[in-house]
Amino acid sequence: MTDTKITEGPGSGPESSPVRRAGKREWIGLFVLALPTLLISLDMTVLHLAVPQLSADLSPSSTQLLWIVDIYGFLIAGSLITMGTLGDRIGRRRLLMLGAAGFGAASVLAAFAGSAGELIAARALLGLAGATLMPSTMSLIRNMFHEPRQRTVAISVWMSSFMLGAGAGPLVGGAMLEHFWWGSVFLLGVPVMVLLLVAGPILLPEFKDPGRGRIDLLSAVLSLATVLSFVYGIKKTAENGPSAPTLAAMALGIGIGVFFVRRQRQQAEPFVDFGLFRNRGFAVSIGAVGLAVFASGGLMFFIGQYLQMVLDLSPFKAGLYGLPGVLAGMVTIMLAPMLLKWFRAAYVMAAGLLVSVVGIVMLARITVDSESWVVITALVVMHLGFGPTMALGTDLIIAGAPPERAGTASALSETSTEMGMALGIAVIGSAGTAVYRREMEETMPEGLPGEFARAAGDTIGGANAVAARLPEQLGSPLMEAAGRAFVSGMALTALVSAVMITGIAVMVALLLRNHRPAEGGHGAEPVASGGPAADGAASEGVAADGAAVAAGAAEQRDGVGLAKEAGPSFRELDEAPL
């Protein structure tokens, strides 16, 4: 068994040591961590393509179909904080392995579900397992890559894999469904999880906080109830408009959330350490990323419908239209760490947001007759700008938390994006929908039965369904009017997004212009002495208060011990430079 020693920062004590740079073992481990990240984002989009086939096979009711689609995202959003905090206590690799086993088993159950109820249950298990994977992968990166530039590159790779999964979902799902049954889309996760279970214990170290007490079960339930109630309310409001049940769900979520926060402040060992928000880099970055997702969420919701309802593209072709933008975003995500050699992170993030505004304004000018290259170009420019902001913002969030709180920080980061997306669709998307409904009242073709007119005037999806049941002489004018009204609504959402993102860019540039990760106020990083050991717990160490980390060191951390359980020995990978 090899001990992990937490050394003081350079110049602060006799055992001063530089921050340990990652070797081949860590970089290969990063590839292993990227696979489940890609899979989770792919799984969020691929099911929508399988809905027609599974509906014909399982005959779900309309309510059951909604739960089949929604329960996965609901439980991921609601369970992130609990799972991130759990990983800090029991070990991040251990939680990742448990989640991988659960995700693989639930994928098989979903693929071979014989009824709608079974599929809903399997999707619920997938959501719970998926909630263990995201914070575990991000927090392990925080503990594997201590040197700031290496960590930024690692976060960029992780973020790129998430974007790739989201962009590839419609393409991979479409290809699978052309040759296999609907359940095949769930089996994509099985080989990935098997690889993770085999390679994880070999390549990934174990990290946990030895100083944390037992899990506060009441706080865990409160965090789950807070997010689930609020996300359910805003998503249903976005789908069907405000109603008494959805408003009650949101109010319930807010009320439970207030009680949850008060409980954390009263506890000596809180379930969620809100003291993390005292770090400016953490607080501003998590706010900027969440607000950027909020500002763009409603617009992205409209773009997906524009491609399929207005341009009449299949989901597969709509995915092809969006793929260049995803690839462009991946390029700038990977370029962002290089730009830090010449520019501060705040300025790179702000400049990226302003570039995305250019793409958004281009989308605001799109009409029903716009050429395909105009749409693709606008999406490319928008993603080019968002890439650096998301990568560097996530890096600042992780760098702003002490290593033993990395799981909690990762979970808070992911929860902010989930909440931002849901709120963006509900709030900004609803404004665009209101424009659509108002214009349809004025331009609705005459002669439509009352029920058909109400459905067509409510959403463009309703107009599309109505037009398919009408004769050509009525259906065609209806879709022309619906297309024009929808584009007007999308233009409003784009302009609102552009104004908000411009404000976020200014906020980031002003509040983070003097912030550097090394100034976060956390103690020195743990530096391993010797090679990894087999499945043992290492000794605890204590960082000296106020230890200053020299140039090139990433973070500081005040008087907190960190235990590390290293994996099986691969000394030659550990010591070989990449």
C-alpha positions in Angstrom: 0.0 0.0 0.0 1.3 3.4 -1.0 0.5 6.5 0.9 -0.7 9.7 -0.6 0.9 12.7 1.0 -0.7 16.2 0.9 2.3 18.5 0.6 2.4 22.2 1.3 2.8 24.7 -1.5 6.2 25.7 -2.7 8.0 27.9 -0.3 5.6 27.2 2.5 7.3 24.4 4.3 10.2 21.9 4.3 8.2 19.3 2.3 7.5 21.6 -0.6 6.8 19.8 -3.8 5.5 20.9 -7.3 2.1 20.0 -8.5 2.2 16.5 -10.0 1.7 16.3 -13.7 -0.5 13.7 -15.3 1.1 10.8 -17.2 -0.1 8.3 -19.7 -2.2 6.5 -17.1 -4.3 9.6 -16.4 -4.8 10.4 -20.1 -5.9 6.9 -21.0 -8.2 7.1 -18.0 -9.6 10.3 -19.4 -10.6 8.4 -22.5 -12.4 5.8 -20.3 -14.2 8.7 -18.5 -15.3 10.3 -21.8 -17.1 7.2 -23.0 -20.0 7.2 -20.4 -20.3 11.0 -20.8 -20.8 10.6 -24.6 -23.3 7.8 -23.9 -25.4 9.8 -21.5 -25.8 12.8 -23.9 -26.5 10.4 -26.8 -29.2 8.5 -24.7 -31.0 11.8 -24.1 -31.7 12.3 -27.8 -31.8 8.9 -29.3 -35.2 7.8 -27.7 -37.2 10.4 -29.6 -36.5 8.6 -32.9 -37.7 5.3 -31.5 -41.1 6.6 -30.2 -43.1 5.6 -33.4 -41.8 2.1 -33.3 -42.1 1.5 -29.6 -45.6 3.1 -29.6 -46.7 0.6 -32.2 -45.2 -2.3 -30.3 -46.1 -1.4 -26.7 -49.3 0.6 -27.3 -48.7 3.1 -24.4 -51.3 5.6 -23.4 -50.5 9.3 -24.0 -49.6 9.7 -20.4 -47.4 6.6 -20.4 -45.6 7.9 -23.5 -44.8 11.2 -21.9 -43.3 9.4 -18.9 -41.3 7.1 -21.1 -39.7 10.2 -22.7 -39.4 12.4 -19.6 -38.6 10.3 -16.6 -35.0 9.7 -17.6 -34.2 13.4 -17.6 -36.3 14.1 -14.5 -34.4 11.6 -12.4 -31.0 12.6 -13.7 -31.7 16.3 -12.8 -33.2 15.4 -9.4 -30.5 12.9 -8.3 -27.3 14.8 -9.4 -26.7 16.6 -6.1 -27.4 13.4 -4.0 -25.1 11.3 -6.2 -22.3 13.9 -6.3 -22.3 14.2 -2.5 -22.5 10.4 -2.2 -19.4 10.1 -4.3 -17.5 12.5 -2.1 -18.2 10.2 0.8 -18.0 6.6 -0.5 -15.5 7.2 -3.3 -15.9 8.5 -6.8 -14.6 5.5 -8.6 -16.8 3.2 -6.5 -19.9 5.3 -7.3 -18.9 5.3 -11.0 -18.6 1.5 -11.0 -21.9 1.1 -9.3 -23.6 3.5 -11.7 -22.0 1.8 -14.7 -23.3 -1.6 -13.6 -26.7 -0.2 -13.0 -26.8 1.6 -16.3 -25.8 -1.5 -18.3 -28.4 -3.6 -16.5 -31.1 -1.0 -17.0 -30.2 -0.7 -20.6 -30.9 -4.4 -21.2 -34.2 -4.2 -19.3 -35.3 -1.2 -21.4 -34.3 -2.9 -24.7 -36.4 -6.0 -23.9 -39.3 -4.3 -22.1 -42.6 -6.1 -22.8 -44.9 -3.3 -21.7 -45.0 0.4 -21.3 -44.8 0.1 -17.5 -41.7 -2.0 -17.7 -40.1 0.5 -20.1 -41.0 3.4 -17.7 -39.4 1.5 -14.8 -36.2 0.8 -16.8 -35.9 4.4 -17.9 -36.3 5.5 -14.3 -33.4 3.2 -13.4 -31.4 4.6 -16.3 -31.9 8.1 -15.0 -30.8 7.2 -11.4 -27.7 5.4 -12.8 -27.0 8.2 -15.2 -27.0 10.7 -12.3 -24.0 8.8 -10.8 -21.9 9.0 -14.0 -21.8 12.7 -14.7 -20.5 14.0 -11.3 -18.3 11.0 -10.9 -16.5 11.5 -14.2 -16.0 15.3 -13.7 -14.8 15.0 -10.1 -12.4 12.2 -11.0 -10.9 14.5 -13.7 -10.5 17.2 -10.9 -8.4 14.7 -8.9 -6.5 13.1 -11.7 -5.3 16.4 -13.3 -3.8 18.7 -10.8 -1.7 20.9 -13.1 -4.0 23.8 -14.3 -3.3 23.6 -18.1 -3.6 19.8 -18.1 -6.9 20.0 -16.2 -8.3 22.6 -18.6 -7.4 20.3 -21.6 -9.0 17.3 -19.8 -12.2 19.2 -19.1 -12.3 20.3 -22.7 -12.0 16.6 -23.9 -14.8 15.7 -21.4 -17.0 18.5 -22.7 -16.3 17.6 -26.3 -17.4 14.0 -25.7 -20.7 15.3 -24.3 -21.3 17.5 -27.4 -20.4 14.7 -29.7 -23.0 12.4 -28.0 -25.7 15.0 -28.4 -24.9 15.6 -32.0 -24.5 11.9 -32.9 -27.7 10.8 -31.2 -30.1 11.4 -34.1 -27.5 9.9 -36.6 -26.7 6.8 -34.6 -30.3 6.3 -33.6 -31.5 6.6 -37.2 -29.0 4.1 -38.4 -29.9 1.6 -35.7 -33.6 1.9 -36.3 -33.2 1.3 -40.0 -31.7 -2.1 -39.4 -32.9 -3.3 -35.9 -35.9 -3.0 -33.6 -36.5 -0.1 -31.3 -34.9 -1.7 -28.3 -31.5 -1.7 -30.1 -31.0 2.0 -29.2 -30.7 1.1 -25.6 -28.2 -1.6 -26.1 -25.6 1.0 -27.3 -24.8 1.5 -23.6 -24.0 -2.1 -22.7 -20.5 -2.5 -24.3 -19.5 1.0 -23.1 -20.4 0.1 -19.5 -18.7 -3.3 -19.8 -15.5 -1.5 -20.9 -15.8 1.0 -18.1 -16.2 -1.8 -15.5 -13.2 -3.6 -16.8 -10.9 -0.6 -17.4 -12.0 1.6 -14.6 -10.5 -0.2 -11.6 -7.2 -0.5 -13.6 -6.9 3.1 -14.9 -8.9 5.2 -12.5 -7.7 6.1 -9.0 -10.1 6.2 -6.0 -10.7 9.5 -4.2 -13.0 10.3 -1.3 -13.2 12.7 1.6 -12.3 10.8 4.9 -13.6 13.7 7.0 -17.2 13.6 5.9 -19.7 12.1 8.3 -22.7 9.9 7.6 -25.1 10.9 4.8 -28.0 13.1 5.9 -30.9 11.1 4.4 -33.4 13.8 5.0 -31.3 16.3 3.1 -30.9 13.8 0.3 -34.7 13.4 0.0 -35.2 17.2 0.2 -32.7 17.9 -2.6 -34.4 15.2 -4.8 -37.9 16.6 -4.1 -36.8 20.2 -4.7 -35.4 19.6 -8.2 -37.9 17.0 -9.3 -40.9 19.2 -8.3 -39.5 22.3 -9.9 -38.3 20.7 -13.1 -41.5 18.8 -13.5 -43.5 22.0 -13.1 -41.5 24.1 -15.6 -41.3 21.3 -18.2 -45.1 20.7 -18.1 -45.7 24.4 -18.2 -43.5 24.6 -21.3 -45.5 21.7 -23.0 -49.0 22.6 -22.0 -49.0 26.1 -20.6 -49.5 27.1 -17.0 -52.0 25.3 -14.9 -52.8 24.9 -11.3 -51.0 21.5 -10.9 -47.8 22.8 -12.7 -47.7 26.0 -10.7 -48.3 24.0 -7.5 -45.4 21.7 -8.4 -43.1 24.7 -8.9 -44.2 26.4 -5.7 -43.7 23.1 -3.8 -40.2 22.8 -5.3 -39.3 26.3 -4.2 -40.7 25.8 -0.7 -38.8 22.6 -0.2 -35.7 24.2 -1.6 -35.8 27.1 0.9 -36.1 24.6 3.8 -33.2 22.5 2.3 -30.9 25.5 2.1 -31.8 26.6 5.7 -31.1 23.1 6.9 -27.6 23.1 5.3 -26.7 26.4 6.9 -27.7 25.1 10.4 -25.6 21.9 10.1 -22.0 21.6 11.2 -21.4 19.0 8.4 -23.9 20.0 5.6 -25.0 17.7 2.9 -24.2 20.4 0.3 -21.5 22.9 1.2 -22.9 26.3 0.0 -19.7 27.8 1.2 -18.4 26.9 -2.3 -20.2 30.0 -3.6 -17.8 32.2 -1.6 -15.2 31.5 -4.3 -15.8 34.1 -7.0 -14.6 31.9 -9.8 -17.0 29.1 -8.8 -20.0 31.4 -8.2 -19.7 33.6 -11.3 -18.8 30.6 -13.6 -21.7 28.4 -12.4 -24.0 31.4 -12.8 -22.7 32.3 -16.2 -22.9 28.8 -17.6 -26.4 28.3 -16.1 -27.6 31.6 -17.5 -26.1 31.0 -20.9 -28.0 27.6 -21.1 -31.1 29.4 -19.9 -30.8 32.1 -22.6 -30.2 29.6 -25.4 -32.6 26.8 -24.2 -35.7 28.3 -25.6 -34.0 29.0 -28.9 -32.6 25.5 -29.3 -36.1 24.2 -28.6 -37.4 26.3 -31.5 -34.6 25.3 -33.9 -35.3 21.6 -33.5 -39.0 22.2 -34.4 -38.0 24.6 -37.3 -35.9 22.0 -38.9 -38.5 19.2 -38.7 -41.8 21.1 -38.9 -41.0 24.1 -41.1 -38.3 22.6 -43.4 -40.0 19.2 -43.2 -36.8 17.3 -42.4 -36.6 13.9 -40.9 -35.0 13.6 -37.5 -31.9 12.0 -39.2 -31.6 14.9 -41.7 -32.2 17.4 -39.0 -29.3 15.8 -37.1 -27.1 16.2 -40.2 -28.0 19.9 -40.3 -26.9 20.3 -36.7 -23.8 18.2 -37.0 -21.5 20.9 -38.4 -22.3 23.2 -35.5 -21.5 20.5 -33.0 -18.2 19.8 -34.7 -17.4 23.5 -34.7 -18.2 23.7 -31.0 -15.8 20.8 -30.4 -13.0 22.5 -32.2 -13.3 25.7 -30.2 -13.6 23.7 -27.0 -10.3 22.1 -27.7 -8.7 25.4 -28.8 -9.8 27.2 -25.6 -6.9 25.9 -23.4 -4.4 27.2 -26.0 -5.9 30.6 -26.0 -5.2 30.9 -22.2 -1.5 31.2 -23.1 -2.3 34.7 -24.4 -5.6 35.8 -22.9 -7.3 35.5 -19.5 -10.1 33.0 -19.2 -12.7 35.8 -18.6 -11.9 37.5 -21.9 -11.9 34.2 -23.8 -15.3 33.3 -22.4 -16.8 36.8 -23.0 -15.5 36.9 -26.5 -16.9 33.4 -27.2 -20.3 34.6 -25.9 -20.2 37.6 -28.2 -19.4 35.4 -31.2 -22.4 33.2 -30.3 -24.6 36.3 -30.4 -23.6 36.8 -34.0 -24.9 33.3 -34.8 -28.1 33.9 -32.8 -28.8 37.2 -34.6 -28.4 35.3 -37.9 -31.0 32.8 -36.7 -33.3 35.7 -35.9 -33.3 36.7 -39.6 -34.2 33.2 -40.9 -37.4 32.9 -42.8 -39.5 30.0 -44.1 -37.7 30.3 -47.4 -34.1 30.5 -46.1 -31.5 28.3 -47.8 -30.1 25.4 -45.9 -26.6 26.9 -45.9 -27.9 29.9 -44.0 -29.3 27.8 -41.2 -26.2 25.6 -41.0 -23.9 28.7 -41.0 -25.8 30.3 -38.2 -25.6 27.1 -36.1 -21.9 26.8 -36.7 -21.2 30.4 -35.6 -23.4 30.0 -32.5 -21.6 26.8 -31.5 -18.2 28.3 -32.2 -18.9 30.9 -29.6 -20.4 28.7 -27.0 -17.6 26.1 -27.0 -14.9 28.1 -25.1 -17.4 29.5 -22.6 -18.7 26.1 -21.6 -15.3 24.5 -21.4 -13.5 27.3 -19.5 -16.6 27.9 -17.3 -16.7 24.3 -16.3 -13.0 24.3 -15.6 -13.3 27.4 -13.3 -16.2 25.7 -11.5 -14.1 22.6 -10.8 -11.0 24.6 -10.0 -12.9 26.7 -7.5 -13.8 23.8 -5.3 -11.4 21.9 -3.0 -10.6 18.4 -4.2 -12.7 16.7 -1.5 -15.8 18.7 -2.6 -15.3 18.0 -6.3 -18.2 15.7 -6.5 -20.6 18.2 -4.9 -19.2 21.0 -7.2 -19.7 18.8 -10.3 -23.3 18.0 -9.3 -24.1 21.6 -8.7 -22.6 22.5 -12.1 -24.7 19.8 -13.9 -27.8 20.8 -12.0 -27.5 24.4 -13.0 -27.4 23.5 -16.6 -30.4 21.1 -16.3 -32.4 23.8 -14.5 -31.2 26.5 -17.0 -32.3 24.4 -20.0 -35.7 23.6 -18.5 -36.3 27.2 -17.4 -35.2 28.5 -20.8 -37.7 26.4 -22.6 -40.4 27.3 -20.2 -39.8 31.0 -20.0 -38.2 32.2 -23.3 -39.9 29.4 -25.3 -43.3 30.4 -23.9 -42.7 33.9 -25.2 -42.1 32.6 -28.7 -45.1 30.4 -28.4 -47.3 33.4 -27.5 -46.1 35.1 -30.7 -47.0 32.0 -32.7 -50.5 31.8 -31.2 -51.2 35.5 -31.7 -50.2 35.4 -35.4 -52.1 32.3 -36.0 -55.3 34.0 -34.7 -54.8 36.6 -37.5 -53.7 34.3 -40.3 -55.5 31.0 -39.7 -57.1 29.8 -43.1 -60.9 30.0 -43.1 -62.9 26.8 -43.2 -61.2 24.8 -40.5 -63.4 23.0 -38.0 -63.2 24.5 -34.5 -61.3 21.6 -33.0 -58.8 21.6 -35.8 -58.3 25.4 -35.6 -57.7 25.2 -31.9 -55.1 22.5 -32.2 -53.3 24.3 -35.2 -53.3 27.6 -33.4 -51.8 26.1 -30.2 -48.5 24.7 -31.5 -46.8 24.1 -34.9 -46.8 20.4 -34.0 -50.6 20.6 -33.7 -50.7 22.4 -37.1 -48.6 19.7 -38.7 -50.9 16.9 -37.3 -54.0 18.8 -38.5 -52.6 19.5 -42.0 -51.9 15.7 -42.4 -55.6 15.0 -42.0 -56.8 17.8 -44.3 -57.2 17.9 -48.1 -54.3 19.6 -49.9 -56.2 22.8 -50.6 -56.6 23.3 -46.8 -53.5 21.6 -45.4 -51.0 23.5 -47.5 -52.2 27.1 -46.6 -52.4 26.0 -43.0 -48.7 25.0 -42.9 -47.6 28.1 -44.7 -49.4 30.3 -42.1 -48.0 28.1 -39.3 -44.5 28.3 -40.7 -44.5 32.1 -40.9 -46.0 32.4 -37.4 -43.5 30.0 -36.0 -40.5 31.8 -37.6 -41.8 35.1 -36.0 -41.9 33.4 -32.6 -38.4 32.0 -33.1 -37.1 35.5 -34.1 -38.3 36.8 -30.8 -36.7 34.0 -28.8 -33.4 34.6 -30.7 -33.4 38.4 -30.0 -34.1 37.8 -26.3 -31.3 35.2 -26.2 -28.9 37.6 -28.0 -29.6 40.4 -25.4 -29.3 38.1 -22.5 -26.0 36.5 -23.7 -24.5 39.9 -24.4 -25.2 40.9 -20.8 -23.7 37.6 -19.6 -20.5 38.3 -21.6 -20.2 41.7 -19.9 -20.8 40.2 -16.5 -18.1 37.5 -17.1 -15.5 40.1 -18.4 -16.0 42.4 -15.4 -16.4 39.9 -12.5 -13.7 37.4 -13.6 -11.2 39.7 -15.2 -8.8 39.5 -12.3 -9.6 36.0 -11.2 -7.1 33.2 -11.7 -7.6 29.6 -10.5 -4.6 29.8 -8.2 -6.3 32.6 -6.3 -9.2 30.5 -5.3 -8.3 30.2 -1.7 -7.9 26.4 -1.5 -4.9 24.6 -0.2 -2.2 22.8 -2.1 -3.0 19.8 -4.2 -2.3 16.2 -3.0 0.9 14.9 -4.6 1.3 11.1 -4.7 4.6 9.7 -3.4 5.4 6.6 -5.3 3.3 4.6 -7.7 -0.3 3.4 -7.3 -1.1 0.6 -4.9 -3.6 -2.1 -5.1 -7.1 -1.2 -3.8 -6.0 0.3 -0.5 -6.8 3.4 1.4 -3.9 5.9 1.7 -3.0 7.9 4.6 -4.6 11.3 5.4 -2.6 14.5 5.2 -3.3 18.1 6.1 -2.4 21.1 4.0 -1.0 24.1 5.8 -3.3 27.0 6.1 -2.5 29.8 3.8 0.0 27.8 1.7 0.8 29.7 -1.5 1.0 27.7 -4.7 3.8 28.9 -7.0 3.3 29.8 -10.7 1.7 26.9 -12.5 -0.1 25.5 -9.5 -3.8 25.4 -9.9 -5.6 25.6 -6.6 -5.1 26.1 -2.8 -7.1 24.4 -0.1 -7.4 25.3 3.6 -6.6 22.7 6.2 -8.5 19.7 4.8 -7.4 16.1 4.6 -8.0 13.9 1.5 -7.7 10.2 1.3 -6.8 8.5 -1.9 -7.2 4.8 -2.8 -5.0 4.1 -5.8 -5.8 1.5 -8.4 -3.7 -1.6 -9.4 -0.1 -0.9 -10.2 0.7 0.4 -13.7 3.9 2.2 -12.7 5.2 2.3 -16.3 2.1 4.3 -17.4 2.2 6.5 -14.3 5.8 7.6 -14.9 5.9 7.8 -18.6 5.3 11.4 -20.0 2.6 11.7 -22.6 
